[in-house]
Amino acid sequence: MVKSVGIRAIAVKFPSIIRTNDYYRKHYPQLVAQAEQKTLARLFVPDNASTTADDDIWSQEVAPYMSDPFRGTVERRVLAPEETSLSLEYGAAVDALEAANLSPDDIDLMLVTSLFPEQVTPGNAAFLAGKLGLVGAAWNIESTCTSALVSLQTACSLVRTGEYRNVLVVVSTTYSRYTDENDTLAFLSGDGAGAFIVGELKPNQGIMGTKIANTSATCGAFYNEFTTDEQGNVKMFIRGGKGASKMFNETTVRFIRLCCHGAIADAGLTLDDIDFFVFNTPSAWYSQVCTRALGIKPERTINLNPLYANIGPTFPIANLYHAAQAGKIKENDLVLVYTMGSSSNAGASVMRWGDVALGAAPAPSVSLQQENKILITH
């Protein structure tokens, strides 16, 4: 008999600084003015050369945001000087353990994605294990924005075989330290961390189907550039690559359909069987592209981009957490999660949601009086 395995508990952790658009208007007025004139931030722009219906979906959904220099983002959470990727990961991991009523001794394996760690190493897994007092295995896993789904698939497979019982997955994103504030990409980027615990669930709950495909077609969409700051210290910045917009135009809808339909078929279900959809939302319009690509109603998903900006691989965890917290996902609902990472993988997983424990809620939005107003924005 195949074990029912999936997410038992989930938590999120965000840095203490909430940076609104007014921050950039005050400190970088010239950059904002340039963005308003569309001379910068060309990473996400309509492609006038689009020739297919799939390209048109992306271009049409991007177009309304081009008059906004912040491309639909309202706030982003950014690290304070004393905060690090490791401190965010630790907070998320502790909250997930407490929600599940487990201790580090109960964890047999921890999978960690740190995009990016402060030290020049493959990741924070060993550092986080030491900070938690974890004695079991700790692995670094990297698949850019699809890292959480790759870790989920890995963890479920290992629990099903009986190799491990409880697996802790931790993901962090710290784009603010690696995004040049003189680049409009900073308008679209944020920081955050999430964690979830994978273990055995009630019969018929947990992961039912998964489809992961490589995204080699997007290699070069982003690159890392090394430079020096005013003090002469070496810094790494994330940059948007030449032709990135064309890559997203040509590949986004194809990967959405390939992975989502593949995961649904693997689960033996149909699109209509799914109760709720969770897409990573690196841009304010991404969920709209997904719903149009799949032909589903916008109210069947969630868009957190206005609240957090792009938080990369942390997004699927944050979206699941907020959807469950808002009551949009309930026990035994069928949920599809989709993510796309450039130069790595796109992936989708279908799960029957269990009795998932939630960690402590993050600080609410400072721009919008009611957080739910953001949670239903599409």
Secondary structure as GFF3:
##gff-version 3
##sequence-region A 1 378
A	DSSP	beta_strand	5	13	.	.	.	ID=ss1
A	DSSP	beta_strand	17	20	.	.	.	ID=ss2
A	DSSP	alpha_helix	21	27	.	.	.	ID=ss3
A	DSSP	alpha_helix	29	36	.	.	.	ID=ss4
A	DSSP	alpha_helix	53	62	.	.	.	ID=ss5
A	DSSP	three_ten_helix	63	65	.	.	.	ID=ss6
A	DSSP	beta_strand	75	78	.	.	.	ID=ss7
A	DSSP	alpha_helix	85	100	.	.	.	ID=ss8
A	DSSP	three_ten_helix	104	106	.	.	.	ID=ss9
A	DSSP	beta_strand	109	115	.	.	.	ID=ss10
A	DSSP	alpha_helix	125	132	.	.	.	ID=ss11
A	DSSP	beta_strand	137	140	.	.	.	ID=ss12
A	DSSP	three_ten_helix	144	146	.	.	.	ID=ss13
A	DSSP	alpha_helix	147	161	.	.	.	ID=ss14
A	DSSP	beta_strand	167	174	.	.	.	ID=ss15
A	DSSP	three_ten_helix	175	178	.	.	.	ID=ss16
A	DSSP	three_ten_helix	184	188	.	.	.	ID=ss17
A	DSSP	beta_strand	191	200	.	.	.	ID=ss18
A	DSSP	beta_strand	206	214	.	.	.	ID=ss19
A	DSSP	three_ten_helix	216	218	.	.	.	ID=ss20
A	DSSP	beta_strand	222	228	.	.	.	ID=ss21
A	DSSP	beta_strand	234	240	.	.	.	ID=ss22
A	DSSP	alpha_helix	244	266	.	.	.	ID=ss23
A	DSSP	three_ten_helix	271	273	.	.	.	ID=ss24
A	DSSP	beta_strand	276	279	.	.	.	ID=ss25
A	DSSP	alpha_helix	286	294	.	.	.	ID=ss26
A	DSSP	three_ten_helix	298	300	.	.	.	ID=ss27
A	DSSP	alpha_helix	305	308	.	.	.	ID=ss28
A	DSSP	three_ten_helix	312	314	.	.	.	ID=ss29
A	DSSP	alpha_helix	315	325	.	.	.	ID=ss30
A	DSSP	beta_strand	334	340	.	.	.	ID=ss31
A	DSSP	beta_strand	345	352	.	.	.	ID=ss32
A	DSSP	beta_strand	357	358	.	.	.	ID=ss33
A	DSSP	alpha_helix	371	375	.	.	.	ID=ss34
###
